[in-house]
Amino acid sequence: MATQVTTGLEKDTRDIVKATVPILQERGDEITKRFYQLMFENHPELKNIFNQTNQRKGDQSKALANTVYAAAANIDHLEEILPQVKQISQKHRSLNIKPEHYPIVGKHLLLAMKDVLGDTANDDVINAWEKAYSVIASVFIDTEKQMYQEMENTVGGWIDYRDFKVVDKVIESDVITSFYLEPADGNPFPAYQPGQYVTVKADIEGESYSHLRQYSLSCAPGEGVYRISVKREDAIGDNPAGIVSNYLHSHLEKGSILPISAPSGDFTLDQNDTRPLVLMSGGVGLTPMMSMLLTTIKYQPEREVYYIHAAQNGKVHAMRETVQSLAEQHNHVHAFTIYDKPSTEDDGNYDKLGYIDHEFLNSVLSTNDSAFYFCGPIGFMKAMYQNLKKLHVADHDIHYEVFGPATAIAE
């Protein structure tokens, strides 16, 4: 049963907020872009928290616009957006967003609405939204307070950032490198749920602000280390090279210190489910899938697992040998590789040319009554969702992770 959220807002206020939904749909992205401009002008220190690459690409503003719209549309029943609140709050906890940040956000969101909408955002509209934002912010603050407390009360848990030492660095492919991390202080640190991520804090020489990036943990919990497997983002067209990924690849070596936040995220493997498990990944989306695969083999050795990975070719395919070896050692593990641009070195050493489609899935899977998890680029994610719907997979069996700001893939 959904948790009830009491807004305490008068009906007139809720009606005004709901009446703004059409204009938010039409101009929400414009409003939130202006919001970030204003907020960073007045509070440049917040650039230490917000991903500036996502700002330039517009991803962050679109994500905020979607959240604002959802809140306005559900202002009578905010419990309807609690799943979205919890997902965003996981990211906020990982980024160490605090209650004092919310008034700053609210102030500049209202300024942006007034600036973009002009006379449409009259005093009644702004006053109604000021009250509504206070309620919405309280929902986030209360949710995140509980998350902080849970982590603080976990053995080895911590708040903010903690220094970890790189104890190993392994090149996995032409573009992906793994970093094995242990606490620099030698004290205990918590396990995590397969599929969770950590936030890396990179203070790079010559950069005015800290850069925060979230990377999935790619090994099974309880291995005595955290492992992140990072794709080096090279400059392509109008997209600049990834500041943090290139820094990690080029500057982090054994013995280097890297501040990270405690593991977070709600895209996690249900280990109580014993049905067949289907893991699908595209490119570096393999990182949470590897954690789920290794965890299942370790703790559910009899569970049937299908691991299907799509990449351009073998040069950029990380951990291929590891997965193949696991499939050879465990009869219940089935591994498939799909390349769309194989190299001459691949010599036909893959299962399908092109892309993962529903016909291929139908040919290799034993049943659609399975638990499906997938991760990768947005185009890949949308395609996998459509594939599963064509196979009549139930919605509650479809689980996915979007790297970066949340976006809709069920379109």
C-alpha positions as CSV (number, residue, x, y, z in Angstrom):
1,M,0.0,0.0,0.0
2,A,1.4,3.4,-0.9
3,T,2.6,5.7,1.9
4,Q,0.3,8.7,2.4
5,V,1.9,12.1,2.1
6,T,0.0,14.9,3.7
7,T,0.7,18.2,1.9
8,G,-1.2,20.6,4.2
9,L,-1.9,22.7,1.1
10,E,-5.2,24.5,0.6
11,K,-7.3,23.4,-2.3
12,D,-6.9,26.8,-4.1
13,T,-3.1,26.4,-3.9
14,R,-3.2,22.9,-5.2
15,D,-5.5,24.0,-8.1
16,I,-3.1,26.7,-9.1
17,V,-0.2,24.4,-9.1
18,K,-2.0,21.8,-11.2
19,A,-3.1,24.5,-13.6
20,T,0.6,25.2,-14.4
21,V,1.1,21.6,-15.6
22,P,0.5,22.4,-19.3
23,I,2.9,25.3,-19.3
24,L,5.5,23.2,-17.4
25,Q,5.2,20.5,-20.1
26,E,5.7,23.2,-22.8
27,R,8.4,25.3,-21.2
28,G,9.7,23.2,-18.3
29,D,13.1,22.6,-19.8
30,E,13.5,26.3,-20.6
31,I,12.7,27.1,-17.0
32,T,15.1,24.7,-15.5
33,K,18.0,25.8,-17.8
34,R,17.4,29.3,-16.6
35,F,17.2,28.0,-13.0
36,Y,20.7,26.6,-13.2
37,Q,22.1,29.7,-14.8
38,L,20.7,31.9,-12.0
39,M,21.7,29.5,-9.2
40,F,25.3,29.1,-10.4
41,E,25.7,32.9,-10.8
42,N,24.7,33.4,-7.2
43,H,26.1,30.2,-5.7
44,P,29.1,29.2,-7.8
45,E,30.2,26.9,-5.0
46,L,27.4,24.5,-6.0
47,K,29.4,23.7,-9.2
48,N,31.3,21.4,-6.8
49,I,28.2,19.2,-6.6
50,F,26.4,19.4,-9.9
51,N,27.8,17.6,-12.9
52,Q,28.8,20.4,-15.3
53,T,29.0,18.1,-18.3
54,N,25.4,17.2,-17.8
55,Q,24.6,20.9,-17.5
56,R,26.2,21.6,-20.9
57,K,24.4,18.7,-22.5
58,G,21.1,19.7,-21.0
59,D,20.5,16.3,-19.3
60,Q,20.3,17.7,-15.8
61,S,17.8,20.4,-16.7
62,K,15.5,17.9,-18.5
63,A,15.7,15.6,-15.5
64,L,14.7,18.4,-13.1
65,A,11.9,19.5,-15.5
66,N,10.5,16.0,-15.4
67,T,10.6,15.9,-11.6
68,V,8.9,19.3,-11.3
69,Y,6.2,18.3,-13.7
70,A,5.6,15.0,-11.9
71,A,5.3,16.8,-8.6
72,A,2.8,19.4,-10.0
73,A,0.7,16.7,-11.7
74,N,0.5,14.7,-8.5
75,I,0.2,17.5,-5.9
76,D,-3.0,15.9,-4.6
77,H,-1.3,12.5,-4.1
78,L,2.4,13.0,-3.7
79,E,2.7,9.4,-2.6
80,E,2.4,8.6,-6.3
81,I,5.9,10.0,-7.0
82,L,7.5,8.4,-3.9
83,P,9.4,5.8,-6.0
84,Q,10.8,8.6,-8.1
85,V,11.6,10.6,-4.9
86,K,13.5,7.6,-3.4
87,Q,15.5,7.0,-6.6
88,I,16.5,10.7,-6.8
89,S,17.2,10.7,-3.0
90,Q,19.7,7.8,-3.5
91,K,21.6,10.0,-5.9
92,H,21.4,13.0,-3.5
93,R,22.7,10.9,-0.6
94,S,25.6,9.7,-2.8
95,L,26.3,13.4,-3.7
96,N,25.9,14.5,-0.1
97,I,23.0,16.9,-0.8
98,K,22.0,18.5,2.5
99,P,18.8,20.2,3.8
100,E,20.4,23.6,3.5
101,H,20.7,23.2,-0.3
102,Y,16.9,23.0,-0.7
103,P,16.0,26.7,0.1
104,I,18.7,27.7,-2.5
105,V,17.1,25.5,-5.1
106,G,13.6,26.7,-4.3
107,K,14.5,30.4,-4.4
108,H,16.1,30.1,-7.9
109,L,13.5,27.8,-9.3
110,L,10.8,30.5,-8.5
111,L,13.0,33.2,-9.9
112,A,13.5,31.2,-13.1
113,M,9.7,30.6,-13.4
114,K,9.1,34.3,-13.1
115,D,11.9,35.2,-15.5
116,V,10.8,32.7,-18.3
117,L,7.0,32.9,-17.9
118,G,6.7,36.7,-17.3
119,D,3.2,37.8,-16.4
120,T,1.9,34.2,-16.6
121,A,3.8,33.6,-13.3
122,N,1.8,36.2,-11.4
123,D,1.9,36.6,-7.6
124,D,-0.7,33.9,-7.1
125,V,1.2,31.4,-9.1
126,I,4.5,32.2,-7.4
127,N,3.0,32.1,-4.0
128,A,1.3,28.8,-4.7
129,W,4.5,27.3,-6.0
130,E,6.5,28.6,-3.0
131,K,4.1,26.7,-0.7
132,A,4.1,23.6,-2.9
133,Y,7.9,23.5,-3.2
134,S,8.2,23.7,0.6
135,V,6.1,20.5,0.9
136,I,7.9,18.7,-2.0
137,A,11.3,19.7,-0.5
138,S,10.2,18.3,2.9
139,V,9.4,14.9,1.3
140,F,13.0,14.8,-0.1
141,I,14.6,16.0,3.0
142,D,12.8,13.5,5.2
143,T,13.6,10.6,2.8
144,E,17.3,11.6,2.6
145,K,17.5,12.0,6.4
146,Q,16.5,8.4,6.8
147,M,19.0,7.3,4.2
148,Y,21.9,9.2,5.9
149,Q,20.9,7.7,9.3
150,E,20.8,4.2,7.9
151,M,24.3,4.5,6.3
152,E,25.7,6.2,9.5
153,N,24.4,3.2,11.6
154,T,25.8,0.6,9.2
155,V,29.1,-1.0,10.3
156,G,31.9,0.8,8.5
157,G,29.4,3.2,7.0
158,W,30.3,6.9,6.5
159,I,28.8,10.2,5.5
160,D,30.4,12.7,3.0
161,Y,33.6,11.4,1.4
162,R,36.2,8.9,2.6
163,D,39.7,8.3,1.2
164,F,40.2,5.0,-0.5
165,K,43.5,3.7,-1.9
166,V,44.0,2.2,-5.3
167,V,45.4,-1.3,-4.6
168,D,45.2,-2.5,-8.2
169,K,44.6,-1.1,-11.7
170,V,43.6,-3.5,-14.5
171,I,43.2,-2.6,-18.2
172,E,40.1,-4.4,-19.3
173,S,39.8,-3.2,-22.9
174,D,41.0,-0.4,-25.2
175,V,38.6,2.0,-23.3
176,I,37.8,0.4,-19.9
177,T,40.0,0.2,-16.9
178,S,39.2,-1.3,-13.5
179,F,40.3,0.3,-10.2
180,Y,40.4,-1.8,-7.0
181,L,39.8,0.3,-3.9
182,E,40.4,-0.2,-0.1
183,P,39.9,2.3,2.7
184,A,43.1,4.3,3.2
185,D,42.5,4.3,7.0
186,G,42.4,0.4,7.1
187,N,39.1,0.5,9.0
188,P,36.0,-1.6,8.1
189,F,33.8,-0.6,5.2
190,P,30.2,-1.8,4.4
191,A,29.1,-4.3,1.8
192,Y,26.6,-3.2,-0.8
193,Q,23.8,-4.5,-3.0
194,P,24.8,-5.7,-6.4
195,G,23.9,-2.9,-8.8
196,Q,24.8,0.0,-6.5
197,Y,27.3,2.7,-7.3
198,V,29.7,5.1,-5.5
199,T,30.4,8.8,-6.2
200,V,34.0,9.6,-7.0
201,K,35.3,13.1,-6.0
202,A,38.0,14.2,-8.4
203,D,40.0,17.4,-7.5
204,I,41.9,17.9,-10.7
205,E,44.8,20.3,-11.1
206,G,43.8,23.3,-13.2
207,E,40.0,22.8,-12.6
208,S,38.2,25.4,-10.6
209,Y,35.8,23.0,-9.0
210,S,35.6,19.4,-7.8
211,H,34.1,17.0,-10.3
212,L,31.8,14.3,-9.0
213,R,31.0,11.2,-11.0
214,Q,29.0,8.0,-10.1
215,Y,30.4,4.6,-11.1
216,S,28.7,1.3,-10.6
217,L,30.6,-1.3,-8.4
218,S,31.5,-4.1,-10.8
219,C,32.5,-6.9,-8.4
220,A,30.5,-9.0,-6.0
221,P,29.9,-7.7,-2.4
222,G,32.1,-9.2,0.3
223,E,35.3,-9.5,-1.8
224,G,37.3,-7.2,0.5
225,V,37.5,-4.4,-2.1
226,Y,35.4,-2.1,-4.1
227,R,35.9,-2.2,-7.8
228,I,34.9,0.4,-10.3
229,S,35.4,-0.2,-14.1
230,V,35.6,3.2,-15.9
231,K,35.2,3.8,-19.6
232,R,37.5,6.5,-20.9
233,E,35.3,9.0,-22.7
234,D,37.1,10.4,-25.7
235,A,36.1,13.5,-27.6
236,I,33.6,12.7,-30.3
237,G,32.2,15.4,-32.5
238,D,30.7,18.2,-30.4
239,N,31.1,16.1,-27.2
240,P,34.3,16.9,-25.3
241,A,36.5,14.3,-23.7
242,G,35.4,13.2,-20.3
243,I,37.3,15.2,-17.7
244,V,37.0,12.6,-14.8
245,S,37.3,9.4,-16.8
246,N,40.5,10.6,-18.6
247,Y,41.9,11.8,-15.3
248,L,41.3,8.4,-13.7
249,H,42.8,6.5,-16.6
250,S,45.9,8.8,-16.9
251,H,46.7,9.8,-13.3
252,L,45.4,7.1,-10.9
253,E,48.0,4.3,-10.2
254,K,48.5,1.8,-7.4
255,G,48.8,3.8,-4.2
256,S,46.8,6.8,-5.4
257,I,44.1,8.1,-3.1
258,L,40.5,8.6,-4.3
259,P,37.7,10.1,-2.2
260,I,34.4,8.3,-2.6
261,S,30.9,8.3,-1.1
262,A,29.3,5.2,0.5
263,P,27.5,2.8,-1.9
264,S,24.1,4.0,-3.0
265,G,21.3,3.3,-5.5
266,D,18.0,1.4,-5.8
267,F,18.8,-0.6,-9.0
268,T,19.7,-3.8,-7.1
269,L,19.4,-7.5,-7.6
270,D,16.5,-9.3,-5.9
271,Q,18.4,-12.3,-4.5
272,N,15.2,-13.9,-3.2
273,D,14.0,-14.5,-6.7
274,T,15.0,-18.0,-7.9
275,R,13.6,-17.8,-11.4
276,P,16.0,-17.5,-14.4
277,L,18.0,-14.3,-14.4
278,V,18.6,-12.4,-17.6
279,L,21.3,-9.8,-17.7
280,M,21.8,-7.6,-20.7
281,S,24.4,-4.9,-21.2
282,G,25.6,-2.5,-23.8
283,G,29.2,-1.1,-23.6
284,V,30.2,0.0,-20.2
285,G,26.7,-0.9,-19.0
286,L,28.3,-4.2,-18.1
287,T,29.5,-2.9,-14.8
288,P,26.4,-3.4,-12.6
289,M,25.6,-6.6,-14.6
290,M,29.0,-8.0,-13.6
291,S,28.3,-7.5,-10.0
292,M,24.9,-9.2,-10.4
293,L,26.4,-12.1,-12.3
294,L,29.2,-12.7,-9.8
295,T,26.9,-12.4,-6.9
296,T,24.4,-14.9,-8.3
297,I,27.1,-17.4,-9.0
298,K,28.4,-17.0,-5.5
299,Y,25.2,-17.1,-3.5
300,Q,22.7,-18.8,-5.9
301,P,24.9,-21.3,-7.7
302,E,22.0,-23.3,-9.1
303,R,20.1,-20.3,-10.5
304,E,20.0,-20.2,-14.3
305,V,21.6,-17.1,-15.6
306,Y,21.7,-15.6,-19.1
307,Y,24.3,-12.9,-19.7
308,I,24.0,-11.1,-23.0
309,H,26.5,-8.3,-23.9
310,A,26.5,-6.0,-26.9
311,A,29.6,-4.1,-28.0
312,Q,31.2,-2.7,-31.1
313,N,33.9,-5.4,-31.2
314,G,36.3,-7.4,-29.1
315,K,38.8,-4.4,-28.7
316,V,36.3,-2.5,-26.5
317,H,34.6,-5.6,-24.9
318,A,35.7,-5.6,-21.3
319,M,35.8,-8.8,-19.1
320,R,35.0,-11.1,-22.0
321,E,37.4,-13.8,-20.9
322,T,36.1,-13.6,-17.3
323,V,32.5,-14.2,-18.4
324,Q,33.4,-17.0,-20.9
325,S,35.4,-18.7,-18.1
326,L,32.4,-18.5,-15.7
327,A,30.1,-19.9,-18.4
328,E,32.5,-22.8,-18.9
329,Q,32.7,-23.5,-15.2
330,H,29.0,-23.3,-14.4
331,N,26.5,-25.2,-16.4
332,H,23.7,-22.8,-15.3
333,V,25.5,-19.8,-16.8
334,H,24.9,-19.0,-20.5
335,A,26.9,-16.2,-22.1
336,F,26.2,-14.6,-25.5
337,T,28.2,-11.8,-27.3
338,I,26.8,-9.5,-30.0
339,Y,29.1,-7.2,-32.1
340,D,27.8,-4.7,-34.6
341,K,31.3,-3.7,-35.9
342,P,33.6,-6.7,-35.4
343,S,37.3,-6.3,-36.1
344,T,39.4,-8.7,-38.1
345,E,40.8,-10.0,-34.8
346,D,37.4,-11.1,-33.7
347,D,37.4,-13.8,-36.4
348,G,33.8,-14.7,-35.9
349,N,34.2,-15.2,-32.2
350,Y,30.8,-13.8,-31.3
351,D,27.2,-15.1,-31.3
352,K,25.5,-12.5,-33.4
353,L,26.3,-9.7,-35.8
354,G,24.3,-6.6,-35.3
355,Y,22.1,-5.9,-32.3
356,I,20.1,-7.7,-29.6
357,D,16.6,-8.1,-30.9
358,H,13.5,-9.9,-29.6
359,E,13.9,-12.7,-32.1
360,F,17.4,-13.4,-30.8
361,L,16.2,-13.3,-27.2
362,N,13.3,-15.6,-28.0
363,S,15.7,-18.1,-29.6
364,V,18.2,-18.3,-26.6
365,L,16.0,-17.8,-23.5
366,S,14.1,-20.7,-21.9
367,T,11.1,-18.6,-20.8
368,N,9.9,-15.0,-20.5
369,D,9.0,-15.8,-16.9
370,S,12.3,-14.5,-15.7
371,A,13.9,-11.5,-14.0
372,F,15.3,-9.1,-16.6
373,Y,18.0,-6.5,-15.8
374,F,19.7,-4.3,-18.3
375,C,22.0,-1.3,-18.5
376,G,23.8,0.7,-21.3
377,P,23.4,3.8,-23.5
378,I,20.0,5.4,-23.8
379,G,19.4,4.0,-27.3
380,F,20.3,0.5,-26.1
381,M,18.0,0.8,-23.1
382,K,15.0,1.9,-25.2
383,A,15.6,-1.0,-27.6
384,M,15.9,-3.6,-24.8
385,Y,12.6,-2.3,-23.2
386,Q,10.8,-2.6,-26.5
387,N,12.3,-6.1,-27.0
388,L,11.0,-7.3,-23.7
389,K,7.5,-5.8,-24.3
390,K,7.4,-7.8,-27.6
391,L,8.2,-10.9,-25.6
392,H,5.3,-10.0,-23.3
393,V,7.5,-9.7,-20.2
394,A,5.6,-8.4,-17.2
395,D,6.5,-4.8,-16.2
396,H,7.4,-5.9,-12.6
397,D,10.1,-8.2,-14.1
398,I,11.8,-5.4,-16.1
399,H,14.6,-3.6,-14.2
400,Y,17.1,-1.1,-15.6
401,E,19.6,1.6,-14.7
402,V,20.2,4.8,-16.5
403,F,23.7,6.3,-16.2
404,G,23.4,10.0,-15.4
405,P,20.2,11.9,-14.8
406,A,17.1,9.8,-15.0
407,T,15.2,9.7,-18.3
408,A,12.2,7.9,-19.6
409,I,12.9,4.9,-21.8
410,A,9.4,3.5,-22.0
411,E,8.4,5.5,-25.0
